[in-house]
Amino acid sequence: MTTRACWGVCLSVAACGGSSAPAPIGARIGPALAAALDAAETVREPWRCAAGDLAQLKDEQLVQGKHTWRIAGHAMRLDGKGPVSIGVIADAGGATPPTLAALGRLRTQLATADLVISLGGMGTTQAELEATLGTLSERSPWPIVALAGDLESETAHHAAIAALRARGHAVFDGRLVRRLELPGATIATIPGAGAMARLVAASEGCGYTAADVAAVFTELTAAPGLRVVASSEAPRVMVNGEPAGERALTPGPPQQIDVVLYGPPGSAESPPRAGARDGAAIALTPGTSDASTRLPGPRHPPSAGLLTVTGNSWRWKPIVDPN
């Protein structure tokens, strides 16, 4: 509640009364003001996870597998020449035994990746997130950049990543890693949801604003090589013939984005595709990695995806749990 609204409530309360002699105005406004201020204290907004003024990453050099990463500011940079492959996974929905087993099998199929991005929806509690992200990152040859999605509490997400880093896992917070600078491509991250109503953790969840997204698109348009967005929510796409996703996440002129990687509004992964630096903003999803019966509708096997960048061209390969 704003100060103006608060005083409006207070004055309205003060104006009410019968024909008997009113109590002193201070006696009437004081309790109303206190009640209004208490109500204002309960109004919260999600963590603004796509803002440009977040804390910066600690400067470090990470040797992971055959690569050396330079980490500074809000960026992770991989020098060298391409091709480079990016594994993409999302929506485990929690740490049920079948899902953890599926994540292990999908991890094996991502063995050729140079980097893995988790688009969110991996769990609601610190324990679930440690289990799902830990299954993917245990002795991995690549770092993982983990975005918070609709399920994650920002507090739990941060704590799980800190715990995994303390155990030697190369897991990084997608709220702080704003850019991934790769041979031939730049990837920008947009964690969270655009409305608190879509966040399981409500005000403790991770959110973005349309202005945040527009700033990301503008900066990414000027980047060299392929321009890729990795977001927890979907841009405007068609699912089973019906529109889904967010207009705010849909690039438009003069923005030039080549590929949009997004968390699934449904459960199925995108089929194989290929493209180039053309600003077409091709939308690709890894589908859900959840092996439980949490999701309604037709069942799809747990899945992930692999985006391979070679020069100014890209190739998408869906990866499906063979079990």
KEKE-118676 format. One record per residue (C-alpha): residue in one letter; x, y, z. Coordinates in steps of 0.02 Angstrom, whole numbers, plus 50000, padded with zeros to 5 digits. Layout:
// residues N
AXYZ...
END
This chain:
// residues 323
M500005000050000T500695017149954T500815031550077R499445040549983A498305025249992C498725022950174W498215040650217G496645038650111V496125023850219C496515033350377L495545048850328S494055038350275V494035029950443A494185046650531A492715053750434C491535039850490G490495041950648G488765044950721S487925060150793S488735058150963A490255068251007P491735060750913A493305054950997P494835066050973I495475064650794G497155057850851A496295043650942R495375039050783I496765041350653G498135033050757P497405015350759A496875016550577L498595022350524A499425008250620A498264995450540A498595002350366L500475002050391D500374984150454A499404979450296A500714988150188E502074977750270T501244961750207V501304967450025R502794959149942E503444956949766P504504942749696W506384944349690R506824954449535C507974941549459A508234949149286A508724966649344G510364973949286D510964979749457L511144963149547A512694958049645Q514144952849536L514954935849528K516584932749618D518044933649497E518714916249466Q519454904649338L518614887749325V519424872649245Q518044860349205G518354845449093K519334851148941H518864869548959T519394884649059W518044897249103R518344915249155I517024921849274A516834940249316G515464953149337H513874945149270A514714934449137M515504917349111R516674917048962L517354902048867D518784906448751G519354896248603K518554890348443G516944881148406P515944871048387V515184872148560S513724861848628I512484867548760G511444854848854V509724861148906I508604853549039A507074859149139D505584854849247A506094839949353G504684844949470G505574837949623A506714823949678T505654808249664P506714792449641P506084789549461T506504807549415L508254806749491A508564790649395A507964798849234L509094813949266G510564802149284R510184794049116L509924810849030R511564816949105T512464802449022Q511714807348854L512344825248879A514134819148895T514684828748738A514054845448804D515244859648849L513964867948962V512254863649035I510864876149069S509454871549187L507934882349145G507074880149314G505654870149388M506904858149467G506154858049642T505334868349778T506484865449928Q508344866449957A508424847549980E507514844349814L508624856649721E510204849349794A509624832149738T509114836749559L510524848949521G511754837849614T511284822749508L511684832949353S513294840649419E514104826049513R515854824149435S515204832849279P516394838049138W515444854449117P514774868549226I512904870549255V512024887449252A510404885149350L508954897149326A507554898349452G505854894649376D504064893849436L504404881249576E505984887949656S506034898649812E507464910849783T508104907649958A508084888849934H508844890349761H510284901149823A510594889849973A510604874049866I511864881349743A512974887249887A512914869849965L513354861449800R514784873549767A515464869749941R515494851349892G516474855149733H515034855149607A515194868049467V513424875149483F513104893749456D511594904649492G510724909949331R510114925649420L511924931849430V512574924149269R511744936449151R512794931948999L513694916548935E515004921748808L515444906648700P516394903848538G515134909348408A513694913548526T513104924248670I511744917648786A510734929348897T509744922549045I507994927649104P507514917949261G505824917049346A504064922149299G503264938449246A501834937449373M501814932049554A500234921749523R501294909449422L502574907049560V502344892749683A503454902249806A502444918349778S503434933249845E504924921949883G505004917049700C506004924249556G505224937249442Y505574948549293T504774964149222A504434968449041A505714982449055D507024970049117V506704958648969A506754973048843A508454978348912V509104960448895F508494959448714T509254976248669E510954971648741L510934954348662T510474961148489A512154970048483A513144954348528P514234945548399G513844928148334L512234919048372R511094927748497V510224915748615V509004918748759A508784905848897S507174909048995S506184899449124E504524904449047A504024902448866P503844916248737R502194916648642V502084899248563M500714887448506V500394871948612N499124859548544G498414873148433E498194885548576P499264900948612A500354899748767G501814909348838E502214927548870R502194941848745A503514950848849L504724936448811T504374937248624P505704947448533G505124959848403P505884973248291P507144980848314Q507694966448428Q508664952848339I508714936148431D509134919948341V508614906348466V507514906348621L507754891748742Y506294890548862G505544880049001P504094869648937P502284875548951G501874857348907S502854841448927A503494837548751E505204842548686S505504852048524P505914841348371P507604842648282R507934859348197A509344869648124G509594887948086A510774902748073R511054920648131D509474927748053G508504935648197A507094922948176A506984919648365I506644901048343A505884894448506L506554877848572T506134868348731P506944853048809G505254847148872T505054840549049S506324829849139D505004824249265A504744805449272S503314806349398T501444807749364R501384825949422L500894833049254P499154830449178G498834825049001P499744812648889R501344805648960H503004809648878P504654801748928P505854813349021S506874823548899A508234836648875G509044844948724L510724848948647L511054865148552T512664864548449V513384880748381T514594880548235G515094897548169N513484906948131S512404891348121W511554880548253R510804863148266W509544856948395K509454838748448P508114832448570I508724819748697V507444807448766D507644795848915P507924778548839N507164769348988
END
